[in-house]
Amino acid sequence: MRPARTVTTRTAVLKQKAKSGARPFYGFCYFEGALTKHPTEFPVLLKIHRLWAAGRSIHQINQELDKHNVKSREGKKWSWAAIRNIVQRFEQKILIIKNGGKYELR
């Protein structure tokens, strides 16, 4: 007889990875074992979302962040690939940003 198959959500997987030391998505951190908004990264994530929602391309978002000297998580200039990864989470509805800075991870 087969064991029961377990279905997990992406959020459950993120919480599980936290225990193994993996980093959460940009804009988030773990505090006391719970996934929460990162105090300095989340406002940048909102800015990227606003620019993307306004129809800006990844290249234009990159230029805007560079123009305002906004650094990545590593303290460097943003790479095209890093911004693409964030935008893909928006497009695939893995991360949904709602009004007032509320969010939903799927």
C-alpha positions, 0 to 999 in steps of 0.5 A: 500500500502506498503512503498518502501523498502530501500537497504543500503550498509554496509558503509552506515550502518557504517556511520549511526552507527557513529551517535549512537556512535558505534565503526567502524571496527578495523583500522578505525575511524570517523573524522568530521563525515567521516569514515577514516583510524585510524593513529595507527591502520591502519598500524597494519591492513595492517600487519595483512592483509599481514600475512593473504595473505601470508597464515599465520593462525590466531594463527601464526598472533597472535604470530607475533603480540605478538612477536613484542609487538603490542597491540590491540585497548584496549592496551592488547595482541591480542585475537584469536577472535579479529584477526579472526573477522578481517580475516573474513572481508577479507575473506568475502570481507567486507574489501578489502585492495588494493596496496598502503594502499588503501581500500574498504568497502562493 
